[in-house]
Amino acid sequence: MRSIEKIPPAINYIHTTVIHEPDELQWVKERILATDWPIHIAPEEGRLLQLLIRLGGYKRILEIGTHAGYSTLWMAMALPQDGRIFTIERDQNRIRMARETFQHFEQHNSKITLLEGKALDVLKTLEDHPPFDMVFIDADKLNYSNYLTWAEHHVRKGGLIIGDNTFLSGAVYGEPTTDRISPSALNSVHEFNQRLGNQTTYASTMLPTKEGWTMGIKL
C-alpha cells in the first residue's frame, strides 16, 4: 500500500495504455484522498491481483488489512459470483468507509465479508474454515511473521500468499527512511521475506514495486 503522490511518466503510460482503472475504483480512490490516511495499492498492483486470481481459479480469499476497501474491490471483481473474500480491519473509521464502499457496489458486496477486530484475534475465529486459495497481507508490519505462520497452515497446496510493503520503505536493505520503523517490525518483515523465499516450501518471488511485494505459491 502506498500514499497517493505524483505518478511517474512510465507508470502513467501503463495506466493509460494497459490498466484502464475502472471508474468505480477511481471513485473509491477519490474518497480515500479526502481522508487523513490517503494510502492504497497501485492500480497496476490491483490488476496483478486480478490476474493471479483468474490464473489460479481462486474462489476463497483472505485479506488482512481492508483499509477503505480499494484492494478488496479489485479482488472481488475478479472472483466468480460464487467466490468469497474475507477481509479484516480494526480501525473503526476505515471499517465505516469500507462498508459504505462495498454497499455502493451491490454486484460485488455479496462476495465480501468484512471482519472487524485485531487481525490475530479474528484469525482465531477462522481456524475451522476450509483452506483458503489466497491470502493477501497488507497490515501492521510487526505481525507479518505471525500472519505468515497462520497462512502457512490455512492456505491449500497450490494456494498463494502475498505480502505488500515488504521493502518496508527501504529499511530491509538498509536505506535511510523517515518512517518510524521499530526493530521488531523490521525483524518481522525480514523473517516474512526469508521464510516466503524458501524455495523448498514455496515457488516464490519478490517484485520491485515501489513498496515491494513478496509472493509465493505453497508447494
C-alpha positions as CSV (number, residue, x, y, z in Angstrom):
1,M,0.0,0.0,0.0
2,R,1.4,3.4,-0.9
3,S,0.5,7.0,-0.4
4,I,-1.2,9.0,-3.2
5,E,1.5,11.0,-5.0
6,K,2.7,12.3,-8.3
7,I,2.7,9.4,-10.8
8,P,5.9,8.9,-12.7
9,P,5.7,9.0,-16.6
10,A,6.3,5.3,-17.0
11,I,3.6,4.4,-14.6
12,N,1.2,6.9,-16.1
13,Y,1.8,5.3,-19.5
14,I,0.9,1.9,-18.0
15,H,-2.3,3.3,-16.5
16,T,-3.4,5.0,-19.7
17,T,-2.4,2.2,-22.1
18,V,-2.9,-1.1,-20.3
19,I,-4.5,-0.8,-16.9
20,H,-7.5,1.5,-17.5
21,E,-8.6,1.7,-13.9
22,P,-12.4,1.2,-13.7
23,D,-14.4,4.4,-13.0
24,E,-15.9,2.9,-9.8
25,L,-12.4,2.3,-8.4
26,Q,-11.4,5.8,-9.3
27,W,-14.4,6.9,-7.2
28,V,-13.1,4.9,-4.2
29,K,-9.6,6.3,-4.6
30,E,-11.0,9.9,-4.6
31,R,-12.8,9.2,-1.3
32,I,-9.5,7.9,0.1
33,L,-7.7,11.0,-1.0
34,A,-10.2,13.1,1.1
35,T,-9.2,11.3,4.3
36,D,-6.3,11.6,6.7
37,W,-4.9,8.3,5.5
38,P,-4.6,8.6,1.7
39,I,-2.9,5.3,1.0
40,H,-3.9,2.4,-1.3
41,I,-2.3,-0.2,-3.6
42,A,-1.4,1.0,-7.1
43,P,-3.8,0.2,-9.9
44,E,-1.2,-2.0,-11.6
45,E,-1.0,-4.0,-8.3
46,G,-4.7,-4.3,-8.3
47,R,-4.7,-5.6,-11.8
48,L,-2.0,-8.1,-10.9
49,L,-4.1,-9.4,-8.1
50,Q,-6.9,-9.9,-10.5
51,L,-4.7,-11.8,-13.0
52,L,-3.4,-14.0,-10.2
53,I,-6.9,-14.8,-9.0
54,R,-8.0,-15.7,-12.5
55,L,-4.9,-17.7,-13.4
56,G,-5.3,-19.8,-10.2
57,G,-9.0,-20.1,-10.5
58,Y,-9.2,-18.9,-6.9
59,K,-12.5,-18.6,-5.1
60,R,-11.7,-18.3,-1.4
61,I,-9.5,-15.3,-0.5
62,L,-8.5,-13.8,2.8
63,E,-7.3,-10.2,3.0
64,I,-5.5,-9.0,6.2
65,G,-5.9,-5.2,6.1
66,T,-9.0,-3.8,4.4
67,H,-8.3,-0.1,4.7
68,A,-11.1,1.6,2.7
69,G,-11.8,-1.5,0.6
70,Y,-10.0,-0.4,-2.6
71,S,-7.8,-3.6,-2.9
72,T,-10.8,-5.7,-1.7
73,L,-12.8,-4.5,-4.7
74,W,-10.0,-5.2,-7.2
75,M,-10.0,-8.8,-6.0
76,A,-13.8,-9.1,-5.7
77,M,-14.2,-8.0,-9.3
78,A,-12.1,-11.0,-10.4
79,L,-14.0,-13.5,-8.4
80,P,-16.8,-15.6,-9.9
81,Q,-20.3,-15.0,-8.4
82,D,-19.8,-17.9,-6.0
83,G,-16.4,-16.6,-4.9
84,R,-15.8,-15.2,-1.4
85,I,-13.3,-12.8,0.1
86,F,-13.0,-12.3,3.8
87,T,-11.3,-9.1,4.8
88,I,-10.1,-8.0,8.2
89,E,-9.9,-4.4,9.6
90,R,-9.6,-3.0,13.1
91,D,-9.8,0.8,12.6
92,Q,-13.4,2.0,13.0
93,N,-13.1,4.9,10.6
94,R,-11.8,2.6,7.9
95,I,-14.4,0.0,8.7
96,R,-17.2,2.6,8.2
97,M,-15.8,3.7,4.9
98,A,-15.2,0.2,3.7
99,R,-18.8,-0.8,4.5
100,E,-20.1,2.3,2.6
101,T,-17.8,1.4,-0.3
102,F,-19.0,-2.2,-0.5
103,Q,-22.7,-1.3,-0.2
104,H,-22.2,1.1,-3.1
105,F,-21.3,-1.9,-5.3
106,E,-24.1,-4.4,-4.9
107,Q,-22.9,-6.7,-7.6
108,H,-19.7,-7.4,-5.5
109,N,-20.9,-6.8,-2.0
110,S,-22.4,-10.3,-1.8
111,K,-18.9,-11.7,-2.3
112,I,-17.3,-9.7,0.6
113,T,-17.3,-10.4,4.3
114,L,-15.8,-7.7,6.4
115,L,-14.5,-8.9,9.7
116,E,-13.9,-6.4,12.5
117,G,-11.1,-6.5,15.1
118,K,-7.4,-7.1,15.6
119,A,-6.2,-9.5,12.9
120,L,-4.6,-12.0,15.2
121,D,-7.8,-12.3,17.2
122,V,-10.0,-12.5,14.1
123,L,-7.8,-15.2,12.6
124,K,-8.5,-17.4,15.6
125,T,-12.2,-17.4,14.6
126,L,-11.3,-18.7,11.1
127,E,-9.4,-21.7,12.3
128,D,-12.2,-24.1,11.3
129,H,-12.8,-22.6,7.9
130,P,-11.9,-24.6,4.8
131,P,-8.4,-23.8,3.4
132,F,-8.1,-20.5,1.5
133,D,-6.9,-20.3,-2.0
134,M,-5.1,-17.0,-1.4
135,V,-4.1,-14.7,1.4
136,F,-3.2,-11.1,0.8
137,I,-1.4,-9.4,3.7
138,D,-1.3,-5.6,3.9
139,A,-1.5,-4.8,7.6
140,D,0.7,-3.9,10.6
141,K,4.3,-5.0,9.8
142,L,5.0,-6.0,13.4
143,N,2.9,-9.1,12.9
144,Y,3.9,-10.1,9.3
145,S,5.7,-13.2,10.5
146,N,2.7,-14.2,12.7
147,Y,0.3,-13.7,9.7
148,L,2.6,-15.9,7.6
149,T,2.6,-18.6,10.3
150,W,-1.2,-18.6,10.2
151,A,-1.4,-18.5,6.4
152,E,1.0,-21.5,6.1
153,H,-1.5,-23.6,8.0
154,H,-4.6,-22.3,6.3
155,V,-3.7,-21.9,2.6
156,R,-4.1,-25.0,0.4
157,K,-1.3,-26.5,-1.6
158,G,-1.1,-24.5,-4.8
159,G,-2.5,-21.5,-3.0
160,L,-0.9,-18.1,-2.9
161,I,0.4,-15.9,-0.1
162,I,1.3,-12.3,-0.9
163,G,2.8,-9.6,1.4
164,D,2.7,-5.9,0.4
165,N,5.1,-3.3,1.7
166,T,7.9,-5.8,2.1
167,F,10.6,-3.3,1.3
168,L,9.5,-1.5,4.5
169,S,10.3,1.8,2.9
170,G,13.8,0.5,2.1
171,A,14.6,-0.4,5.7
172,V,15.0,-4.1,4.8
173,Y,18.0,-3.3,2.6
174,G,19.5,-0.6,4.8
175,E,18.2,2.5,3.1
176,P,17.6,5.5,5.4
177,T,13.9,6.3,5.9
178,T,12.0,9.0,7.7
179,D,9.3,6.4,8.6
180,R,9.2,5.3,12.2
181,I,10.0,1.6,12.0
182,S,10.7,-0.4,15.1
183,P,13.4,-3.0,15.2
184,S,10.7,-5.6,15.9
185,A,8.7,-4.6,12.8
186,L,11.9,-4.7,10.7
187,N,12.8,-8.2,12.0
188,S,9.2,-9.4,11.4
189,V,9.3,-8.3,7.7
190,H,12.8,-9.7,7.3
191,E,11.6,-13.1,8.6
192,F,8.5,-12.9,6.4
193,N,10.6,-12.4,3.3
194,Q,13.1,-15.1,4.2
195,R,10.5,-17.7,5.0
196,L,8.4,-17.0,2.0
197,G,11.5,-17.1,-0.1
198,N,12.3,-20.7,0.9
199,Q,12.1,-22.5,-2.4
200,T,11.7,-25.9,-0.7
201,T,8.2,-24.9,0.6
202,Y,7.2,-22.1,-1.9
203,A,7.6,-21.2,-5.5
204,S,8.2,-17.6,-4.7
205,T,9.5,-14.3,-5.9
206,M,9.8,-10.6,-4.8
207,L,8.6,-7.9,-7.1
208,P,10.4,-4.5,-7.0
209,T,7.2,-2.4,-6.8
210,K,7.5,0.9,-5.1
211,E,6.9,-0.6,-1.7
212,G,7.9,-4.2,-2.5
213,W,5.7,-7.4,-2.9
214,T,6.8,-10.8,-1.7
215,M,4.7,-13.7,-3.0
216,G,4.8,-17.5,-3.0
217,I,2.8,-20.5,-4.1
218,K,2.6,-23.1,-1.4
219,L,4.2,-26.4,-2.6
